Amino acid sequence: MKAQENTIPKTMKAVFLEKQGGPFITREVPVPQPSKGEVLIKILAAPVNPSDIAGLKRISDPADILSVIPGLEGSGIVVASGQGLLPGLLAGKRVACSSSHHNSGTWSEYLVTKAGMCFPLRKKVSDEQGSMSLVNPLTVLGFFEIVEKENHKALINNAAASSLGRMVELIGKKRGIPVINLVRNRKQAEMLEISGSAYVLDCSDPDFINRLRESAEKLKATILFDSVCSYLLGKMTEVLPRGSSVVIYGNLSGEESIHFNPRSLIDNDIKISGFYLGNKTKESGLIRNIINLRDVSKLMSTDLTIKVQGRFPLDHAQEAVDTYLSNMSAGKVLLVPESKGARL
Ligand SMILES: NC(=O)c1ccc[n+]([C@@H]2O[C@H](COP(=O)([O-])OP(=O)(O)OC[C@H]3O[C@@H](n4cnc5c(N)ncnc54)[C@H](OP(=O)(O)O)[C@@H]3O)[C@@H](O)[C@H]2O)c1
């Protein structure tokens, strides 16, 4: 291992779940060492994402809980490199990074990860914004790859008041693809309308399904991206134009099964599939991924600013998660290892 900093401590603070279901606590653990092809990153900021929470809920072995450091993405400085060309090239760079081991996540002072899961941040991109530049932006670009490949004229996105939803709207505008934004209450609908979204539907409106039918038909919106998976999904699917696709990319409702009317799927030639960024990047190959990372980097240094509602030190991880879960649409919550106290 080559260290770029001679100040790397022996131990670090990291967030763990005390037991399944919580609370989040911090423990002092050894700073991990990068192996061949890996780098050690001093973390500057890391968001709380739905996938972090969902991932922890999926751990079934209580023993695993004790070793998992959450945090899928973040930003930081590469302070040590394992053997290899890429780790060497990243030495000393400020990067966006994604974790590659369950027991080394970004909710900690240091992260060890594969060098291929880091990319250098442009000067214009702040540590905070850079910490959110992988998971959601790359997912949205993946959506538009599907939209463009399958030649959809417009798209529908559910849970559209999310950070990801705001990016879908932005890219839709840039590429001339109308987006029908589905939200769960009137307050979110107003928020989106004020921010300039032309098509917003409130799922709690008693006439929602009819409105969806009309808007989808009018705009020829033949693809629905859904991250909620509520009981309404089956009903929504029944009113999509013939030949539509439904892409499920999240399960915010926590529903374990969804009811679809088989007759309507057959008669209307509806295709249902799942989307997971990890699988998509494997399928896309190196060149496509490099192009997408470059596009994200450009976007983040120009038009894309992700809303942040609070910053918390690692010791306040439980408060950070509670703040986030109590109002996800208010913006992302970040864990900032060097911050001295909570800042809202
Ligand atoms: N498949 C993939 O590869 C992939 C990659 C990235 C993200 N995702 C998914 O994309 C979704 C959005 O992520 P994000 O980081 O942008 O989230 P976010 O900014 O934290 O926002 C979450 C949004 O979902 C809403 N929401 C939460 N529970 C809901 C429910 N039961 N019904 C309706 N709306 C609900 C929240 O509304 P309130 O404010 O009212 O709670 C909020 O507007 C998540 O499901 C995430 O897992 C998937």
PDBQT file of the ligand as one rigid body, heavy atoms in Angstrom, charges set to zero:
ROOT
HETATM    1  N1  LIG A 401     -33.088   0.637  -8.828  1.00  0.00    +0.000 N 
HETATM    2  C1  LIG A 401     -32.050   1.430  -8.746  1.00  0.00    +0.000 C 
HETATM    3  O1  LIG A 401     -30.968   1.136  -9.265  1.00  0.00    +0.000 OA
HETATM    4  C2  LIG A 401     -32.192   2.730  -8.012  1.00  0.00    +0.000 A 
HETATM    5  C3  LIG A 401     -31.140   3.661  -8.010  1.00  0.00    +0.000 A 
HETATM    6  C4  LIG A 401     -31.334   4.891  -7.374  1.00  0.00    +0.000 A 
HETATM    7  C5  LIG A 401     -32.524   5.146  -6.695  1.00  0.00    +0.000 A 
HETATM    8  N2  LIG A 401     -33.499   4.182  -6.695  1.00  0.00    +0.000 N 
HETATM    9  C6  LIG A 401     -34.784   4.432  -6.019  1.00  0.00    +0.000 C 
HETATM   10  O2  LIG A 401     -35.305   5.658  -6.432  1.00  0.00    +0.000 OA
HETATM   11  C7  LIG A 401     -36.212   6.113  -5.450  1.00  0.00    +0.000 C 
HETATM   12  C8  LIG A 401     -35.953   7.594  -5.177  1.00  0.00    +0.000 C 
HETATM   13  O3  LIG A 401     -34.678   7.728  -4.571  1.00  0.00    +0.000 OA
HETATM   14  P1  LIG A 401     -34.185   9.166  -4.059  1.00  0.00    +0.000 P 
HETATM   15  O4  LIG A 401     -32.839   9.001  -3.500  1.00  0.00    +0.000 OA
HETATM   16  O5  LIG A 401     -34.382  10.163  -5.130  1.00  0.00    +0.000 OA
HETATM   17  O6  LIG A 401     -35.226   9.424  -2.888  1.00  0.00    +0.000 OA
HETATM   18  P2  LIG A 401     -35.473  10.719  -2.006  1.00  0.00    +0.000 P 
HETATM   19  O7  LIG A 401     -34.911  11.925  -2.606  1.00  0.00    +0.000 OA
HETATM   20  O8  LIG A 401     -35.074  10.372  -0.639  1.00  0.00    +0.000 OA
HETATM   21  O9  LIG A 401     -37.063  10.859  -2.038  1.00  0.00    +0.000 OA
HETATM   22  C9  LIG A 401     -37.949   9.810  -1.763  1.00  0.00    +0.000 C 
HETATM   23  C10 LIG A 401     -39.332  10.256  -2.246  1.00  0.00    +0.000 C 
HETATM   24  O10 LIG A 401     -40.229   9.154  -2.178  1.00  0.00    +0.000 OA
HETATM   25  C11 LIG A 401     -41.409   9.566  -1.523  1.00  0.00    +0.000 C 
HETATM   26  N3  LIG A 401     -41.975   8.401  -0.838  1.00  0.00    +0.000 N 
HETATM   27  C12 LIG A 401     -41.459   7.713   0.211  1.00  0.00    +0.000 A 
HETATM   28  N4  LIG A 401     -42.264   6.695   0.532  1.00  0.00    +0.000 NA
HETATM   29  C13 LIG A 401     -43.310   6.754  -0.317  1.00  0.00    +0.000 A 
HETATM   30  C14 LIG A 401     -44.492   5.959  -0.475  1.00  0.00    +0.000 A 
HETATM   31  N5  LIG A 401     -44.740   4.910   0.302  1.00  0.00    +0.000 N 
HETATM   32  N6  LIG A 401     -45.378   6.321  -1.439  1.00  0.00    +0.000 NA
HETATM   33  C15 LIG A 401     -45.137   7.376  -2.241  1.00  0.00    +0.000 A 
HETATM   34  N7  LIG A 401     -44.037   8.148  -2.152  1.00  0.00    +0.000 NA
HETATM   35  C16 LIG A 401     -43.142   7.841  -1.192  1.00  0.00    +0.000 A 
HETATM   36  C17 LIG A 401     -40.965  10.636  -0.555  1.00  0.00    +0.000 C 
HETATM   37  O11 LIG A 401     -42.080  11.446  -0.205  1.00  0.00    +0.000 OA
HETATM   38  P3  LIG A 401     -42.252  12.008   1.325  1.00  0.00    +0.000 P 
HETATM   39  O12 LIG A 401     -41.404  13.220   1.424  1.00  0.00    +0.000 OA
HETATM   40  O13 LIG A 401     -43.713  12.270   1.387  1.00  0.00    +0.000 OA
HETATM   41  O14 LIG A 401     -41.798  10.884   2.234  1.00  0.00    +0.000 OA
HETATM   42  C18 LIG A 401     -39.938  11.381  -1.423  1.00  0.00    +0.000 C 
HETATM   43  O15 LIG A 401     -40.570  12.282  -2.297  1.00  0.00    +0.000 OA
HETATM   44  C19 LIG A 401     -36.012   5.210  -4.239  1.00  0.00    +0.000 C 
HETATM   45  O16 LIG A 401     -37.016   4.218  -4.214  1.00  0.00    +0.000 OA
HETATM   46  C20 LIG A 401     -34.674   4.546  -4.527  1.00  0.00    +0.000 C 
HETATM   47  O17 LIG A 401     -34.540   3.284  -3.896  1.00  0.00    +0.000 OA
HETATM   48  C21 LIG A 401     -33.355   3.004  -7.326  1.00  0.00    +0.000 A 
ENDROOT
TORSDOF 0
